[in-house]
Amino acid sequence: MDDVIERAVLRVIDSMHENLGEQITIDDMARTAMFSKFHFSRVFQRVTGLSPGRFLSAVRLREAKRLLASTPLSVTNISHQVGYSSVGTFSSRFTSSVGLSPSRYRQLMSVTPQILTDGRRILSGCPTVTIRGDITSPMEDRPVFAGLFPDQILEGRPASFTLLSRPGPYVLENVPEGRWHLIAQSIAAGREDAIHYPPGDDEALCIARSGPITIGPGGGPHLADIQLKPMRPLDPPVLLALRDLLSSQDSQDFADATADACADAC
């Protein structure tokens, strides 16, 4: 990737972090990047995997997670501080992206997470296939989360996921038809609450993406090996934190809710 383009995109991302409470438009971002609006949108998507608006939304919600976990500010105050004029819109978007309401997320962050060392899967009742492979990571003895998402961002309810006690072979079963991105994440010991730390180059948070993987009717098993690397500023913010899935009760909530949705659709 051209260094000039990456530096331009980084300027925009830095501006997002510095002006979260402001109404930032595509025109504003393009001026910061010093590109035309239409060229900027294409370049930003190519570098980060997300549109500028989607990336900005993720940055805002990541900051909201940090404020919920580390301050006594009300949900209303937090929503305004990260650029939402409507607390209802904020709560809706937070819930759909993080998988928990703002108040439930704040409650969860006050509870010590329980590590799941066996894999879990979500969907059942629909035509499905299996994805398997190997996960390698610089953090050889740390748990790894791997899941399937509609886009190149770790947010919302995964179509299927597993939690491993350490890097190695993984299996994602009951994968429904669709176009999925495989995303894996691992966090260094003592940094499970990485949301408290500023975004940027971070060797304590490793991530990997692969895809899109297209699952069609009657397909056989898919193979996908992935290599985790330290997170960079150009990587989209992680909204579904590993801690969010480390409570067995919340994992079961994910399973029940997604299975019900699948049953309704099939």
N, C-alpha and C positions, 0 to 999 in steps of 0.2 A: 504494500500500500504506500502511495506517495507520501513522503514526510510532510510536504506542504499541506496536503489535504488532511492528514491526521492532526496536524497542529491546529488547523482551522476548526475541525470538529471539537477538539479539546477546548479551544477558546469558548465555543458555544456551551459545552458541558459545564465548564467553570462558571460561565455566566448564569446558567440555570441554578447552580448551587448558591450563587451569591444573591440571586434575586427571586427566591422562591415565592415570596409574598406578593410579587408583582404579576400583572397580566402580561405575560411574554407571548408575543405573536411570532409567526413564521417570518414575517418581515424583519422583526427585531433580530431573530437568530441569523438570518441571511446577512444582515448588515454586520453583525459580529464576526461572521465567517468571511465576509468580504466576497461573497458570491451572489449571483442572481438567485431569486427565491426558488425557481424551479430546479436550477442546477444544484443548489444547496440541499434541497429535499432528497434528490437522488443520491448525492454524495453521502449525506448523513446516514441514509438507509444502508448504503453499501458498506460503510465503515462499521456501524454499530449493530446492524441487523434489525433495527427498529426505525419507524418514522420519527421525526423530531418531536411531534406532539406526544407520541406514545412514550418516548424516552423521558420527556419532561414530566409526564404523569407519574412514571415510575420513580423519578427523583423526588417528587413531592411526597409520594406515599412512603418512600423509604425514610424520609425525614420525619414524617408523621409517626412511623413506627418507633423511631429513636425517641421522639418527644413523649410518646405514650409510655415507653419503657423507663424513661429516666427523669421525667418531670411530673409534678402534680397538676399541670395545666389541664383545663377541661377539654373535652372533645371539641366543643365549639371553638374555643380559643386556638386549639391546634389546627383545626380546619382552616381558620382564617390566616394563621401564621404560614401555612404552606400553600396559600393561594386560592383557596376555595371560598366563594362568597356564600354558598349554601351548605350548611352542615349536613343536610339530607343527601345531597349529591356526594359529598365527601364520604359519608358513612357507607353509601351504596358502593362506591368505587373501591373503597378500602376493603370491604367485605368480599367483593368479587375477585379482587387481586390477591389478597392475603389469605383468604379462606376463613377468616374470623372477623367478627365485628370489632370496631375499635375498643369497646369496653371489654369484650372477651379476650382480645389480644393483650390488653393491659393486665387483666387478671392472670392470663397464662404466663406472662413474663415474670410474675411474682412467685411462680412455682418452679421448683427444681425439676428439670426435664428428666424423663426416664428413657434411657437408651434402649432401643429395640435392636436386637442383634440378629433377628430373623427377618427375611423378606416378607413384605406385605403386598397384596395386590387389591385393586378396587373393583373393576368392572366385572359383571357376570350377567348372563342372560342374553347377550348379543353375540352375533358371529364374531369370533376372535381368533387371533394367532398368537405366537410367542416370539419375543425378541430376546436374544441372548448374546453374550460376548464377554469380554474381559475389560475391567477398569483398572488402569494404572494411575498412581498418584505419587507426588513427592513425599506425601505424608503417609508412610507405609502402614502405620498402626492406628490410623484414625478411622472412625465410621464414615461411610459414604452413602449419600442419598442419590438415587437415580430415578428419574421419572420422565413421562412423556407429556408434552405440552403443545398446544396448537401453534404457538409462536416461539421466537427465540428469546423468551424471557421466562424466568422462573416465577410464575404467579398463577393464582387460581388453583383449581382442583386438577391434579394430574389425571390423565386417562388411565394410567397404571404407574405404580411406583414400587421401589424396593428400598430397604435400609439394610446395608451390609455392615458388619462389625469392622471390616477392613477392606482395602482394595482387593480385587480378585474377580472370579467369575460371577456374573449376575444373570438373572432370568426375570424377564417381565412377561407375565402370563396374562391371558384374557385381554389382549390388546384389541380394541375395536377397529373397525374399518375407519379410515381417515388419513389425514396428512399430519404427521407428528414430528416434533423436534425432541430429541433425546438430550436431556440436560442432567449433568451430575455435579454434585457439590460436596466438599469436605472442609471441615473447620479444625484448626489446630487446637490442642488442649488448652483450656483456659480462655478460649476466645469464642465459646458457644454463643455468647451474647455480642457477636461482632457488630450488631446494629449500633452499639454505643460508639463505635470507632468511625472516623471520617472515611469517606470513599476514596479510592485511589489505588495505587500499586500496593497490593496486600498479599504477602506470602502466607499469611495465616488463614486466608480464604482462597481455596482452590476451586476452579469450576471448569467444565468442559461442555461443549455443545456438538451435536451431530445431527444431520438431517438437512432437509426434511426426509422422513421415512414414510413412504406411501404404503398403506395396508389396504389391499383390495379383497374382494370376495374370493374365498377358496384359496388364499395364499398360504404358502408353507412358512416355516420358521425363518426369521430374519436374523442376520448376524451383524453386530455393530460393536466394535471395540472403540474405547475412548480413553484419552489421556488427559488427566486433570492438570491444569497449570494455574499459577498464581493469578488472581483477578487483576485486571487492568482498569484504568479509568474509562477506557472506551467500551468496556463490557457493560451491558444494561444492568441497572441495580437489581439485586436479589430481593424480591418482595415476599416470596414464600420461604422464610428462613428455615434452616434445618431444625431449629428448636421447635418451630410450629408443628412439626410432625413427630417429635420425640415423646409426646404423651400418648400412651396407648389408647386412652379414651378418645382423644381427638382424632387419632388415626382411624378408630372404629367409626367415629362420626363421619369422616370422609368416606369411608367404605359404604356406610348405610345410605348417605345422601346421594352418592353417585350411582349406586346400584338402583335406587329408586328412580333416578332420572333416566337411566338406561332402559329400565323396564317400561317406562312410559313411552320412550321413543321407539321401541322395537315392536 
